[in-house]
């Protein structure tokens, strides 16, 4: 379990290292576009991590629903904080998963533009 979470963290760090910081000559619109792309990337990575945790929960023979809920809630909370720091709002739509015979509602995250419109 720890190896999976560690590997996800390493993948997230590698992906974030490929993002080039905004240069001084960029316009405000380009900076906002880059921030939105970063916010979308953070949401995509969080959603992938949630999917991996759910798959692990579904694959194990143990009753690990509380663990799955706790870990996915932490992942989504961290992603929401990151996206909020970039200046964007988030929206979650619950999806039902069957884990160990129990239907669990997990919330994938989506980025919403600052003015409230969808992009």
VEXBA-53000 format. One record per residue (C-alpha): x negated, y negated, z; residue number from 1. Coordinates in nm, 4 decimals, m for minus. Example, Ala and Ser with C-alpha at 12.3 -4.5 7.8 and 13.67 -1.06 7.14 Angstrom:
REM VEXBA-53000
m1.2300,0.4500,0.7800,1 $
m1.3670,0.1060,0.7140,2 $
REM end
This chain:
REM VEXBA-53000
0.0000,0.0000,0.0000,1 $
m0.2773,m0.2394,0.0974,2 $
m0.4650,m0.1610,m0.2239,3 $
m0.1615,m0.2540,m0.4345,4 $
m0.1083,m0.5836,m0.2548,5 $
m0.4799,m0.6582,m0.2703,6 $
m0.4901,m0.5825,m0.6416,7 $
m0.1891,m0.8080,m0.7023,8 $
m0.3599,m1.0874,m0.5139,9 $
m0.6761,m1.0426,m0.7213,10 $
m0.4756,m1.0474,m1.0454,11 $
m0.3018,m1.3665,m0.9325,12 $
m0.6375,m1.5289,m0.8549,13 $
m0.7798,m1.4279,m1.1937,14 $
m0.4760,m1.5604,m1.3795,15 $
m0.4889,m1.8882,m1.1898,16 $
m0.8590,m1.9294,m1.2728,17 $
m0.7805,m1.9425,m1.6454,18 $
m0.5710,m2.2550,m1.6044,19 $
m0.7713,m2.5578,m1.7047,20 $
m0.7193,m2.8644,m1.4839,21 $
m0.5788,m3.1775,m1.6436,22 $
m0.8433,m3.4062,m1.7880,23 $
m0.8564,m3.7809,m1.7286,24 $
m0.7480,m3.8623,m2.0848,25 $
m0.4197,m3.6711,m2.0654,26 $
m0.0936,m3.8597,m2.0555,27 $
0.1685,m3.8365,m1.7823,28 $
0.3876,m3.6247,m2.0095,29 $
0.1054,m3.3758,m2.0673,30 $
0.0413,m3.3531,m1.6920,31 $
0.4112,m3.2904,m1.6264,32 $
0.4176,m3.0255,m1.8993,33 $
0.1137,m2.8575,m1.7482,34 $
0.2699,m2.8707,m1.4007,35 $
0.5871,m2.7124,m1.5382,36 $
0.3811,m2.4383,m1.7022,37 $
0.2052,m2.3760,m1.3710,38 $
0.5403,m2.3589,m1.1939,39 $
0.6707,m2.1095,m1.4495,40 $
0.3523,m1.9045,m1.4127,41 $
0.3917,m1.8999,m1.0341,42 $
0.7530,m1.7813,m1.0744,43 $
0.6525,m1.5138,m1.3267,44 $
0.3729,m1.3820,m1.1055,45 $
0.6048,m1.3764,m0.8032,46 $
0.8695,m1.1898,m1.0021,47 $
0.6119,m0.9337,m1.1155,48 $
0.4942,m0.8856,m0.7580,49 $
0.8551,m0.8372,m0.6447,50 $
0.9106,m0.5776,m0.9169,51 $
0.5977,m0.3879,m0.8096,52 $
0.7050,m0.3881,m0.4443,53 $
1.0544,m0.2676,m0.5392,54 $
0.9076,0.0101,m0.7563,55 $
0.6840,0.1178,m0.4664,56 $
0.9860,0.1205,m0.2363,57 $
1.1826,0.3290,m0.4843,58 $
0.8964,0.5731,m0.5404,59 $
0.8129,0.6549,m0.1794,60 $
1.0045,0.9271,0.0063,61 $
1.0127,0.7162,0.3244,62 $
1.2837,0.4747,0.4356,63 $
1.1021,0.1506,0.3682,64 $
1.3884,m0.0891,0.2924,65 $
1.2937,m0.3278,0.5785,66 $
0.9351,m0.3394,0.4495,67 $
1.0494,m0.4094,0.0913,68 $
1.2810,m0.6893,0.2054,69 $
1.0155,m0.8436,0.4304,70 $
0.7421,m0.8375,0.1637,71 $
0.9644,m0.9653,m0.1183,72 $
1.0986,m1.2441,0.1020,73 $
0.7412,m1.3498,0.1791,74 $
0.6451,m1.3426,m0.1907,75 $
0.9462,m1.5526,m0.2907,76 $
0.8908,m1.7976,m0.0026,77 $
0.5281,m1.8550,m0.1052,78 $
0.6266,m1.9014,m0.4699,79 $
0.9009,m2.1487,m0.3744,80 $
0.6513,m2.3514,m0.1699,81 $
0.4032,m2.3560,m0.4580,82 $
0.6670,m2.4615,m0.7099,83 $
0.8038,m2.7274,m0.4751,84 $
0.4502,m2.8654,m0.4293,85 $
0.4308,m2.9006,m0.8087,86 $
0.7511,m3.1090,m0.7973,87 $
1.0084,m2.8621,m0.9273,88 $
1.3112,m2.6934,m0.7822,89 $
1.3765,m2.3199,m0.7832,90 $
1.6850,m2.1095,m0.8225,91 $
1.7319,m1.7478,m0.7220,92 $
1.9873,m1.5060,m0.8607,93 $
2.0182,m1.1857,m0.6625,94 $
1.9695,m0.8547,m0.8391,95 $
2.0791,m0.5277,m0.6774,96 $
1.8287,m0.2445,m0.6510,97 $
1.8803,0.1040,m0.5107,98 $
1.5998,0.1778,m0.2656,99 $
1.6129,0.4989,m0.0644,100 $
1.9863,0.5317,m0.1259,101 $
2.0606,0.1776,m0.0079,102 $
2.1687,m0.1073,m0.2377,103 $
1.9400,m0.4025,m0.1639,104 $
1.9833,m0.7527,m0.3069,105 $
1.6452,m0.8973,m0.4082,106 $
1.6176,m1.2478,m0.5504,107 $
1.4002,m1.3070,m0.8568,108 $
1.2977,m1.6712,m0.8847,109 $
1.3466,m1.9183,m1.1676,110 $
1.2084,m2.2708,m1.2118,111 $
1.4516,m2.5572,m1.2611,112 $
1.3449,m2.8960,m1.3970,113 $
1.3292,m3.1832,m1.1445,114 $
1.6362,m3.3579,m1.2865,115 $
1.8488,m3.0485,m1.2235,116 $
1.8794,m2.9419,m1.5888,117 $
1.7695,m2.5988,m1.7011,118 $
1.4710,m2.5549,m1.9257,119 $
REM end
